[in-house]
Amino acid sequence: MGQGIDPSRQIRPRLSLSPAQVYNAGKPGRGSFRAYFRTPDCCWQIGWPCYEGSSLLDALVAVPSSKGGPHLSTHRSANLANSLGQALSTPFNRFLLALEHKDFLTLWTANLCAGSAAWALIVSRAVLADEYTELYLWVGVVTFAAMIPRVFSTVITGFLADRFNRQTVLQWTYTLNLAHNLVLAALVMLGVVNIWILVVLSLFNGTLRSAQMTTTQSLVPNLVPRELLPNAVALNEATQQGSRFVGGLVAWLVANYYGIEPVFWACSLLYAIGLVQVARIATRSTGVMDARRGFLGNLVSGFSYVYSRPPVLAMILIVLGHCSLTMSYEALLPVIAQEKLAAGEEGAGFLIMGVGFGALITAVWLAGVQGDRTRGMLFLIFGITSGLGPIILAISSDPWISLAATIAMGMNQGGFMTITHTVIQTIVDDSVRGRVSGVYSFHVGGSMALANAANAGLVDVSFLNAPLVLSVGGAAFVVAMFLSLTNKPLRTIYFPRPAVAAAA
């Protein structure tokens, strides 16, 4: 006869598998699964149903290894279930579970390196442009050149990401960007670079960076199970947003101790590491081309897909406003750092670092958020508060308050963008994922490029300044978020109906 389990026994099991390994031992979506671990006197079997979002223990089965042999008995102990639930619901299991998939982890590290290099380049090029011309307009032009390729290159890149193997396309973007970084670093070191060379190389770098981001967004959903897609998208966005912190830190530390020139070599090293990682990705994936539509028809199909689906279109339009009004500050940070905070040329990197740090915190935290209702409410809150950080930064003249403001900017803006990517990638068909990612980047990148150039130009107008431009943009987006409550597709995202009520 099987032995019963005394509920009063305080058993503290020692897991032989990590929580993530226990989770991955199952096959989500196929009924239920079992995972095993041992205590000194028992082999425990844990099973629970694999419905989407489930992490509740369903049964605990003890198979004693002594005292009567392998007789099986079932007992549900509330105390033991709670103990095991806590053991399995660790921060790693909840927030970083997608990183247990090797290809996603490889892509994640590559994207972090490339993003950090890109942000360090943005800051360093802005400093060089200011040194060469002493006109903030040229700072905006250089930043504009790095961002405007998202208008004309991402649609083509999205097509390529659906037409060819996404890993191959991504590898080419890293290779060419590494070559660009080496050339730029050599020119800066030799002292032969000028403002026009800086603009041209910024344009080339921006084209490749846009292609890399679009292809990465298309590849991420192919590297993890569907139930982990929100977690994976949030973690990928953590590299996009958190790389501001790493890139800003690199630019600040290197420039502070060695000058601006070595920063470009550091960026080259980061891209080299990213290239090695991308080459290790084993997953092969493509989209689906419609043979009846021809090249041009397939190329623009992303636009027709987005414009014919109100929820997707509404998301892209609200993000367009968000990026234009609250996130187009790259050309303004050198001005604020030098004129308002007297922080010198490394101060812009310090401020970017604060934005990235805040964004990284929020993106990782959002990776553990489950449920559309929670995500929708956070989307609305992050949108409203996104405009407050720039206002605080604009009115502050204290370096520490300014740093706190940039951290707040990063947390709110990063949270808004993370949820945006999660929602879009969840509802878009994989057959057109690359082209939709291209259309998304077309709108977002184009708006940021134009806004950065416009902001820098406005600063050179006598009666305007960087703090005023920042605060007006932030306030305008707060108003836009309240107005968005009148839009039905956005309301369904902010306040989604419960699944049970919808089914009824």
Secondary structure as UniProt FT lines:
FT   TURN            7..8
FT   HELIX           19..24
FT   TURN            28..29
FT   STRAND          32..38
FT   STRAND          42..49
FT   TURN            52..53
FT   STRAND          59..64
FT   STRAND          73..74
FT   HELIX           78..88
FT   HELIX           91..95
FT   HELIX           97..100
FT   HELIX           102..133
FT   HELIX           136..147
FT   HELIX           149..152
FT   HELIX           154..163
FT   HELIX           166..190
FT   HELIX           195..219
FT   HELIX           220..222
FT   HELIX           226..228
FT   HELIX           229..258
FT   HELIX           261..279
FT   TURN            291..293
FT   HELIX           294..299
FT   HELIX           301..307
FT   HELIX           310..326
FT   TURN            330..332
FT   HELIX           333..335
FT   HELIX           336..340
FT   TURN            345..346
FT   HELIX           347..366
FT   TURN            367..368
FT   HELIX           372..386
FT   HELIX           388..395
FT   HELIX           399..427
FT   HELIX           430..432
FT   HELIX           433..459
FT   TURN            462..463
FT   HELIX           466..484
FT   TURN            485..486
FT   HELIX           488..494
FT   HELIX           499..503
//
